[in-house]
Amino acid sequence: MTDHTKLYCFGESGNAFKAAFMLSACGLDWTPVVVDFFNGETRTPAYRAEVNEMGEVPVLVHGGRKLAQSGVILTYLAEVTGQFGPRDGDEQLELLRWLLFDNHKFTSYVATLRFLVALAKTGETPVTEFLRGRAVAAAAIVDKHLAETPWLVGGRPTIADLSLSGYLFYPEQYGVDWTGYANIARWLDRLRALPGWKPPYEMMPKAPARRG
Ligand SMILES: N[C@@H](CCC(=O)N[C@@H](CS)C(=O)NCC(=O)O)C(=O)O
């Protein structure tokens, strides 16, 4: 291992929380590198040239690698630590299925809805109504799956659980009552009980507030 493990992140980012929780749950020693998201750091040429051409957090620096995309980071950490990963090829495909569902249908809508309502404070608009509809439709699918099994894949906690739950530990309100999804609520309690779990704002520092 050549570098100390670092995670480019900021507290408000649920995608970064997925990686942060995984690092802590795997017992790795890591340091957050706080990205000044609200003042545009991810959109600067320097960030895109030196940290991530996609202009996003999370970015993991570990063992001489620099990796972006929470799903890639989770997959990589599962492989190098031997924790929260697949037991065989079928489970590997199942994990990929849920990670793709999360990135397209679940986190994407939940995160954007939360950003608009709770952080950018746009108020209710046709866009937030659309996003909430998509978010709750995906939530119903997750809740139904969790009625049959305590964890999304393989009967034990995996990177699929860490990925889909990433945004659901935040305190901000954006018009979705997660306690109304009984199976999701119990699953979140199980995740909170895993070693290394902490609330997002205790896991990573918040980004500096917007100036001006
Ligand atoms: N699919 C990506 C999404 C990452 C993402 O959307 N990151 C947001 C913060 S939660 C970001 O860095 N946005 C920067 C920007 O839009 O300028 C992942 O899972 O890592």
Ligand as a Chemical Component Dictionary entry (heavy atoms), coordinates in Angstrom:
data_LIG
# 
_chem_comp.id                   LIG 
_chem_comp.type                 NON-POLYMER 
_chem_comp.pdbx_formal_charge   0 
_chem_comp.three_letter_code    LIG 
# 
loop_
_chem_comp_atom.comp_id 
_chem_comp_atom.atom_id 
_chem_comp_atom.alt_atom_id 
_chem_comp_atom.type_symbol 
_chem_comp_atom.charge 
_chem_comp_atom.model_Cartn_x 
_chem_comp_atom.model_Cartn_y 
_chem_comp_atom.model_Cartn_z 
_chem_comp_atom.pdbx_ordinal 
LIG N1  N1  N 0 -23.012 8.016  -9.549 1  
LIG C1  C1  C 0 -22.113 8.806  -8.743 2  
LIG C2  C2  C 0 -22.818 10.077 -8.320 3  
LIG C3  C3  C 0 -21.885 11.031 -7.596 4  
LIG C4  C4  C 0 -22.519 12.367 -7.367 5  
LIG O1  O1  O 0 -23.598 12.677 -7.881 6  
LIG N2  N2  N 0 -21.834 13.177 -6.569 7  
LIG C5  C5  C 0 -22.307 14.521 -6.291 8  
LIG C6  C6  C 0 -22.404 14.750 -4.788 9  
LIG S1  S1  S 0 -23.550 13.639 -4.049 10 
LIG C7  C7  C 0 -21.299 15.516 -6.815 11 
LIG O2  O2  O 0 -20.135 15.401 -6.518 12 
LIG N3  N3  N 0 -21.743 16.487 -7.604 13 
LIG C8  C8  C 0 -20.862 17.519 -8.063 14 
LIG C9  C9  C 0 -21.438 18.426 -9.074 15 
LIG O3  O3  O 0 -22.537 18.124 -9.577 16 
LIG O4  O4  O 0 -20.795 19.425 -9.376 17 
LIG C10 C10 C 0 -21.642 7.987  -7.553 18 
LIG O5  O5  O 0 -22.361 7.070  -7.150 19 
LIG O6  O6  O 0 -20.531 8.219  -7.049 20 
# 
loop_
_chem_comp_bond.comp_id 
_chem_comp_bond.atom_id_1 
_chem_comp_bond.atom_id_2 
_chem_comp_bond.value_order 
_chem_comp_bond.pdbx_ordinal 
LIG N1  C1  SING 1  
LIG C1  C2  SING 2  
LIG C1  C10 SING 3  
LIG C2  C3  SING 4  
LIG C3  C4  SING 5  
LIG C4  O1  DOUB 6  
LIG C4  N2  SING 7  
LIG N2  C5  SING 8  
LIG C5  C6  SING 9  
LIG C5  C7  SING 10 
LIG C6  S1  SING 11 
LIG C7  O2  DOUB 12 
LIG C7  N3  SING 13 
LIG N3  C8  SING 14 
LIG C8  C9  SING 15 
LIG C9  O3  DOUB 16 
LIG C9  O4  SING 17 
LIG C10 O5  DOUB 18 
LIG C10 O6  SING 19 
# 
